[in-house]
Amino acid sequence: MTYDLRRLRLHRIIQRAPGTRRYTLISTGEQAAFFYTTLHRRLRQLPESDDFLSYQLPTPINAALHQLDTALSQLWNPPGHAA
């Protein structure tokens, strides 16, 4: 957990309250989390069907999601930055 908290702190998603072991979400971290989860939820909504296991998203949406994931990975882990 220390590793994860450190990563979130270094990426300015959370901040530690001085003199405590508590962390709070920074507003930009909250906005990024809200944006990503909302986007993911909207794009991944399944159609109202009993055959949801065989449902595949259209190719353009899958390509866009892959591009988004790649861009976010590069944003969070820039080249030359230690993981």
Residue, then its C-alpha position, 0 to 999 in steps of 0.5 A: m500500500t505504501y508503494d501505491l500511496r506514494r505513486l498517487r502522491l507523486h502523480r498529484i492525485i492525493q496529498r497527505a495531511p500534515g502530521t497524520r497518516r491520512y490522505t485526501l484527494i486533490s481536486t485535479g485528481e478527483q477531476a481526472a478520476f471522474f472523467y476517466t470512470t465516467l468515460h469508461r462507464r459510458l463507453r462500456q455500457l452493454p446493450e439491454s440484451d440477454d446475450f451480453l456475453s457475446y456482445q463486442l464493442p464496435t471496432p472504432i470504439n475499441a480502437a478509441l479505447h486502446q488509444l485512450d489507454t495508451a495516451l493515459s499510460q504515457l501521461w502517467n508514466p512518461p518515458g525515462h520516468a522510473a516506475 
